[in-house]
């Protein structure tokens, strides 16, 4: 990195000093004791119904009244607290157009926008801060607003307390936990800053790529020489040098990676030693020191699965009795493996947890929709439109009042004791009910998605406090006990009741 860039960032450090804002969020208590408290007073909610976008506060009052331009909550990347509101407006006179790309035989459609936009930025009280920013998107951390001009490598850092603005010519800025990381590509370098904009570390010859998180620990992945990847700890100390194609998993002291030849290897993070060396025609899908999932290929390309209990290798599942083995991932945290689905050649299947214990017997061709600490959602034939069944961890089926095609655990900074259960109405609309873990319906007729005029899809909105819902001739926002926070008539989009 050249001297100008270094001096500019060092100047930025001195100029923008503020106390760090920290927020601690705990996981819910045990299942029987879990209750959801009222949301913080400064909590904001996106309200998007019938092509109109608004922002509500926790009391059900509009900060920005419903209007046709798309809104987005800009949240602190570390605490997930809403700090700003962005409004996207098409440039006057320009028509919104899309190009269509069809991917593969299954016809997966991808839409690309060909038009330009203007952006307005509001604070959490609805006050306009910036108007008509062209092709600029924003991020936030602490009390700093970051404005990024697309295609121009210009990043503006705004101290909202002092109003001071500083523009730097970095190629990109990313977040890694509660840290900023600025990247320069021409002379590879990454500079790491805390929320006070104090320089934490300068890392020459590397640029930040992404970070993996496992068991509350964060592992930055950096790109080094020859575009190989290196692994660092949360303080950006080098753990594994830039010799890898990519990193797949971090489990405890072990990291599963692909070497430069894209062969699976397992390394010990504490010592840097190779635990499982590369082997031709063998992939490793999982390794944590207790369990390992290997897949081997013969000359014809046929796969052989082997799930090994490393503590007791007599407890091993392998061919020819095994048809397939799949990892069961956490839906919200894809780096987290919850167990293994093992299908035998005799049309039976089981679920094994990461300790090697069988926790559920199943018919073959089953599909694991979701696994939580208390329940497991299973679709017994994923090739057909079969309903999802719900089971306890001791294999007892939980009765359901409706037929659902998908069931997911709701998350907000950790798993909640609620399930989103999706179904199709006779009119073909997709809606969802909120269930407890005993299968009881708490809230009916929540929106799974809302198709807007510009083909945007709004996912089911729930953060443990509020959910979009429809009941009778009313629509709006409810709390998790089914009480209206805000509602309006489905016949009069602008009429409302409290």
N, C-alpha and C positions, 0 to 999 in steps of 0.2 A: 504494500500500500504506500502511495507516495506521501511526501511530507505534508502537502496541502490537506489531504484527507485526515491525516493524524491530527494536525493542528486544529482543524475544524471540529473534530469530535471531542478533542480535549477542551476546546473552548466551550463546546456545548455542555460538557460535564460541569464546568464551573458556573455556567450561566443558569442552568435549570436544576437547582437543588430543591427538593421537597421531601418531606417525611414519607416513608413508605406506608402504603395502605395494605393492611393484611386482613384477611378474612378466613376464619376457620369454620369448616362445615363438617359436622359429624354424620355418620351413617345412622339409619334408623335403628331403634332398639329391637329386641326380639319380637317375633311375629305377634304374640298375644298381647304385647304391651305397646305396640306401635300406634302412635297418634300423630296427626299432622297438625302443627300449630298454625296460627294465622300467619299470613305472609308478612314480610317486612313492609313498613309503610312506604318505602321508596321503591317497592317492586313494581315493574311495569309489565304490561301484557299486550301482545300484538293481537288485534281484533280484525280478522279478515273474513268478511261474509258477503256473498253475492257481488263480488267484484269491487267491494269497497274496503279500504284499509283505514284503521284507526289505532290509537294507543290508549289503553285504559290503565288507571292506577289500581292499587289494591282495594280501594273503596268503590270501584265501579264507575269512577268519573273519567270522562275523556280528557286526556292531555292534548291529543290531536283528534278532532272529530273525523268520522268516516268520510273518506273522499276517494277518488278513483286512482290516485297515484300510489305506487307500491311503497310501503314503509318497511324499514328494517331496524331492529334494535341492535345498537352497537354496544357490545358487552365487554367489560374488562376480561381480558383473556385468562387472567389468573383466578379471579373470584367469580366470574360469570355474572357479575352485577351489571345491569343496564346503566350505561353512562351517557349515551347519546342516541339520537334517532336520525336515521337517514331516509330522505324522501327521493325517489327516483322519478324523474320527469322526462318524457320524450321531448326532444328539441322541436319547437314549434315548426310546423310545415313539413316535418319529416315523418314518413309513414313507417310504422313498425313492420319489418319484414323478417322472414325466417328462411334459411336454407335447410334442406332435409338430407340427412345422411342415414342410409339403411345399413345396419351392421349384421352381416351373416345370414344364414338360412332362417333363423328365428325372427328376423325382421325387427330388430331393436332400433327404434327411431331416435335420432339425435337432432335437436333443433339448435340452430345457431343464429343469433341476432345480428343483423347487418346495419343496425341504426346506432346513432349516438344518443347519449343521455346527458341531462343536467342533474346535479345532486344538490339538495338543500340539507343542511345539518342543523338539528335542533338539540337543545339541552333537555334534561329529563323533566323540566317544567313546561316544555313546549315553546321556549323562546328561540327564535331564529338566530343562529350564530353565523352561518355561511350560506350564501344564496348563489345558485346557478354555477356551481363548480362543474366544469365539463370533464367527463371521463376520469373522475377522481373518486377513489373509494377510501374509506377511513377505517382505522383500528384504534384501540385505546388500551392504555395500561396506566394504572394509578390515576394521576391527574393530568396525564399527557394525551393529547389527541394527535394522531398520526394521519396525515393526509398524503396519499400516494397517487401521483399523477401517472396514469397508465401510458407506457411506451416512451417515457421521457426520463426515467431514472432520477426523478426528483422526489424527495421525501421531505415533507414539512413537519417539524415537531412543534406543537403548540403547547405552551405551559398555560393551562386554563386559569391558574391562580394569578399569574402576572400578566397574561396576554402576550408574552414574548413569543415570537416565531423565529425558528431557525430552519433553513433549508439546506439539505446536504445532497450530495450527488451519488449516494450509494445505489447499487443495483437493486437491492431488496432489503426489507426488514422483516424478521420473523420473531415469533415468541417461543420461548422454551421455558415453560413453567412461569415464574415471575420475573423472567429476564428478557431483555431485548437482544436480538442478534442482528447486526448490520453486516451485509455481505458486499464484497467487491469481487467481480469476476475477472477483470483484465489482469490484475496482479492479485491472485487469490489471497483473500484475507477475510477474517471474521472478527468483529469487535463486539464483545458482550458487555451489556450495561444492565444495572439494576433499575428498580422503579424510581430511584432518585436521579437517574441518568448519570450515575457514577460508573466509571470504567471498571469492570470486574476483570476482564482478561482480553488481551489481543492474541489472536491465533493466526499467525502467518501460514501461508501455503494451504489453508483449508477454507472451505465455505460450508456454512450450516445447511443441512438438507432437511432433516426432520428429527423427531425424538420418539423413542419408545418408552413406555411407562409400564412398570411391572411391580406389583406389591408396594405401591406408593413411591417407588424410586424411578427417577427419570434418567434416561440414557440418550444423550444427543448423538446423532449420526452425522458425520461430517464427510464431505467429499474432498479427497486429496489428489495426489499425483496420479495421472493416467485415469482419472475419474473413478478410482477405487475408493471404497468407503472405509472409514475408521470409526471406532466406537469410543465415546468419552463418558466420564461419570458426570453427575449433576453439577460439579464445580468446574467442568470442562478440563479435567485432567485426562490425558490419553490412557485408554485401557488396552485397545487393540489397534495396531497401525493400519494404514490405508492399503490393505492387501486383499480386500474382500469385495465380491460383487454386490452383496447386500446381506443384511441381517434379518433373520426371520423371527426369532423368539429370544427373549431373555427370561430365564427361569431360575431364580435364586442366584447361585454362583456360576451358572452355566449360560452360555449364549450359543444358539444354533445359527449358523451362518453358511453362506455359499462362498467358496474360495474363488480365485480368479478364473478357474476352469468350471465354475458353477457346480462344483461337487459339495455335498453336505459335509460339514465338519462341526464338531462341538468343542468349544474352548472354555477353559476355567477362567473366569474374570479375575479372581483373586491372584492367580499365579501367571496367567497368560499362556499356560501350557495347553497343548492339544489333548483333549480327553478322548475323543473319538476321531481318528484320522479319516481322510477322504478314502472312499472305496468306489471303484468303478461299478456302474450299474446298480447303485444303491442310493436311495434318498432317505433322509431322516425327517420325519414330519413332526416329531416331538421328542424332547429330552429335558428332564428336570433332576436327574440324579437318582430318582426312584423309579420312574417309568420311562420307557423309550419306545417310540413307534418307528419301525423301519419298513421300507418298501423296496423290494428288489425286483429287477427286470431281467427276464431271460432274453435270448437272441431274437425271439419272435415278438418281444415287447410285452409279453404277459407279465402281470404284476403279482408278487407274492407279499402278503402283509404279515408282519410279525410285531406283536405288542409284548414287550418284555418287562417283567417286574425285576428291576435290577437288584433289589434286596433279596429276592427269592426267585431265581430263574426257573424253578419248577412251575411257577404260576405264569405261564406264557401261552398266548394265543397265536397260532400260526397255521399256515397251509399244511395239508390240503383241506382241512376242515373249515377254514375261514374263507368266505367269499369276498368280503370287503371290510375295511375299518375306516371310520371317519372321525375326525376331531369334532367335538361339540364345542363351539365357540360361544363366548358371551356376546349377545346381540349388540350391547352398547359398548363393550370394550373388547375389540377384536383380538387384542394381544393375549386375552385371558382364555385358557383352555379349561373347560369345566369337566370334561370326561371324554369317553370314547364310545362310539356306536360300533358294535361288532356284529356282523351278519354272517351266519354260518351257512354251509352248503345245504343243510337240511331244512332250509326255510324258517329258521328261528333266529332271533336276534337278542342281544342284551346290551345294557348300558353299564359301563365300568367307569368308576370315578378315577381320579388321578392318584389314588392310593392303591389301585388294583382291585377294589371291591365291587362286586356285581350289585347294582342298586335297582335294576328293573329288567324283567323279562318281557320280550316283545315278539310279535309276529314279524316275519321278514318283510322287506320293502317298506319299513316304517321310516318316518322322517321326524327328527327331533326339532320341534319348532323353538323351544326355549327351555332352559333349566334355571331354576332359582334355588334358594336355600331350602325351600319348602315344597315346591311343586315342579312337575315336569309336564310340558305340553307336547303331545305326540300326534302326528298324522299317520295313520296306519297304512296308507298307500299313497305315496307322493306322486305316482303317475296318474292318478285320477283325482277328481274334485271331491275328495273324502273329507269329512269333518274332523276337526281336531278334538282329541280327548285329553282330559286333564287327570294327572295322577299325583298322589302323594309320593314322597321319597321311599315309602315302604310298599309301593306297588298297588295301592288302593285307588280305584277310579273315583274321581270327584264328579258327582252328577251336575249337569249343566242344563239350564232351562231352554236354551236356544242352540241352534246349530251354527258353529263358528268355523271359518276356514283358516283362521290364524289367531294365535294368542301370544302376546308378548308381555314381559314384565316391564312396568313403568320405572323409569329412572329419573332421578334428579340429584346429582352429586352422590350417587350410590343407589342401590336397588330400593324400591318402595314396596310396601305390602299390597300393591294393586296390580291388576292385569288389564291390558287392553285387549278385548276380544272382538275381532272383526267379522262382519257378516254382510251379505248382499240383500238389499231390499227387493221386493217384487218388481219395483221399477228399475232395478239394475244399479242403484246407487250403493256405494260402499260406506257403511257406517260402523260404529264401534260402541260397545258397552264397556263400562269400567266395572271390573269384578274384584271382590276380595279373594284371598287365596283359598277360601272354602267354596268358591264358585258362585257366591251370591252376587246378584246385580246391584251395584251401588248407584250408578248413573246410566240411563239408557240413551241411545240415539246421539252419541257424540259424533262429530264429523271426523272421518278418517282422512279425507282429503277434500279440498274444494278446488275445482278447476276454474281458473280465471280466464279472462279473454286472451291474455298473452301466454297461455299454456303453462303458467306457473302452477306448481302443485304445493299446497300448504299441508304439511303433515299434521297428524293428530297432535293437538297442543295440550300438554299437561306438564307442569313442573312440580307436582306434588301439592299445589295449592288451588289451581284453577284449570278448568277445561271448557272448551267450546261445546255447546250442547243445543239440542232442539227438543222441545216438549210441547205437545199439543200444537197450538198456533203461535207459540213463542220461540224465539231463538236468542242466544246470547252466551253469557259466561256464568258458570256455576262454580261453587266451591266443591271440595271432594265429598261433602255430605249431601249434595244435591240441592243446595240453596242457591237461588238466583243472586248473583252479584250485579249483573246488568242483563236486561232483556228487552227485546223489541218484538213487534208483531212481524210474522213472516209475510204479511200482506202489505205492510207499510215499512219499507226499509229505513225510513228516517223517523218513524215514530218510536218512542221508547218509554219504558216504565221502570220504576225503581221499587 
